[in-house]
Amino acid sequence: MLNITFNDLLKSNTSPKTLHQIVNYLRETDTDVEDLNLEKIIDAIGFQDFLDDCLPSYLGHEKEFRLFAIWVIDQAQSPLEDIRLRDILDVARRFANGQATEDELIIAKVRAGDIVKKSFHSNNLFFTDLAMAVETCTFNLKNWPSYPVRSAVFYTHRINNMEDLKKEFIRIFG
């Protein structure tokens, strides 16, 4: 569960624009600051803006964020058609669950990077986006564990239903 208070947002790198949107939401809905929660913040500023502006301030939750990002990609193409991407995603999933080593994750990241580079020449925007989303799941970012979530949602937004992703995110983390 992601607990957040308005003071947490003030202390983090949340933009003034986002803070203003949240304050306006509180006024318009007659919501008390103490009642602010994840769902209300997302309602106030939108899911993508939450991922871009608020989620990076959350440290920890590395496993949950990585597994949610993998779930997002699974929703974009199920089953994942390209076996290379499916194998890379499997390494990221096993890493999140403590069943793969950091070396295996690094090798998967290199393989994903190669696929991304080659995909730019394929003229298949959906495949390139999917490959980039898979690649972000192989990043080991202790200082920005939410990056795979943000990237997976961004790179699959042409394929996935954003409302479904938002509901699942709130269900898991709210």
N, C-alpha and C positions, 0 to 999 in steps of 0.2 A: 504494500500500500504506500502510495506517495502522499505523505502529509505535507501540506504547504499552508503557510500563513501569508497574510499580506506583508508582514514585516520581513519574511523570508524573501519575498519578491523585491522589496525595497533594498535589501542588503545584497542581492545578487546582481547580475549584469542585465537584468530585465530592462528593456528600453523604456524611456519616458512615454512613448506612444502607447505601448502595451499597458503600462500602469494607468494611464489616462483612460483607456478603454475599460479597464477593470473598475475603476472608480465610477465611470459613467454607468456601467452595468449595475453596480451596487445601488446607485441612486435610482435608476429606472425601475429596478425590481424590488426596491425597498428591502434589500438584503443587508443584514448586519455583517460587518467585517469578520466577526468571530465565526459566522456560518459559511465563510468562503471555503469551498472545497474544489477538488480537481474538476469535477463536472461543471461547476459554475464558472470556473476560470476558462475552461474550454468553450463554454457557451458564450462567454463575454468576448473572447478574442478570436475564436475559431481554432480548429484542431491543428492546422498547418502552422499558424502563428505560435500556438502553444509549443509545438515541437521545435520550432526555430528559436523562440525567444525565452521560454521558461524551462523547458526540459533540460537544456545543457547545464543548469545549475544543480541538478541532482547527481550526486556522486553515490557510488554503491549501485546496487541493483544491476550489476553488470550481466549476470546470468539471465535475469528476467528480461532485460532490454534486448540482449542478443537473441534469446528465444522468441521474443515478440517480433523482432525484425525478420527472423527466419519464417515465422508464421505468415507475416505479410507477404513475403516472396512466394511462399507456398500457395497463398490465395491468388496470386497473380497468374500462376501457371501451374495447375495441378493435374497430373503429375508433371514436374519439370521436364520438358522435352529433351533438353540438351543434357546428356549423361555427365558431361564434364562439369557443368554447373551443379547438377544434382550431387555429384561426389564432393565437390567443394563445400556445398551447403551442409552435407552430412558431416564433414570434418568440423565445421563451425558449430553445428548442433552438438556433436560429441564433445568438443572443447568446452562448451557452455555447461555441459553436464559432468565435466571432470573425467571424460573418457578418452580424450585426445591430448597430446602434449603440445606445448607451445611451438616446438619444432614442426609438428604436423600442421599447425595453424599457419606458420610462416610459409611452408611449402605450398599450402592451399592458396595463400594470399598471392604468391608469385604466379601460380597457375591462373588464378582469376585475373590478375593484371595482364597476363599475356592474352587471355580471351578478350578482355576489354579492348586492348590495343587493336587486335585483329578485327573486332566487331565494328570498329569505326569505318572500315572499308566495305562492310557488308550492305550498307544502305538500309539496314533493318533497325529502325529506331527502337522498336519494342525490345528486340534482342539486346541491343546495346544498353538500354536502360536496365533490363533484367540482369545482365552481366555486371553492371556497375553496382546494383543493389546487392548481388551476391558477394561481390568483392568487399563491400563495406562490412559484411558480416564476419570477414576474416581479420578485421583490424582489432588489435588488442590495445584499446585506448583506456587506460586506467583513469586519466584525467577528464575524459569525455565519453563515458560509457553509453550515453544516449545517442551518440552519433549514428550507429547502425539503424536505430529506429527511425530517426529523422530522414536518413538517406533512403532506407527501404520504402518508406511511405512516399517520399518525393519521386523516386525513380519508377515506382509502380503506379503512380496516380492516374495514368492514362488507361490502366487496365483494371485496377481495383476500385471498388465502391468506397469512397472516402467515409461515408456515413457508417458503413459496416466496420471499417477499421477503427473509427472513433469510438463506437459502442464497445468493441472488444477491448480497446485500450482502457476505457473507463471501467469496464467489468473487471479487468485484471488488476489495474493499479489504483482504482478509485476507492 
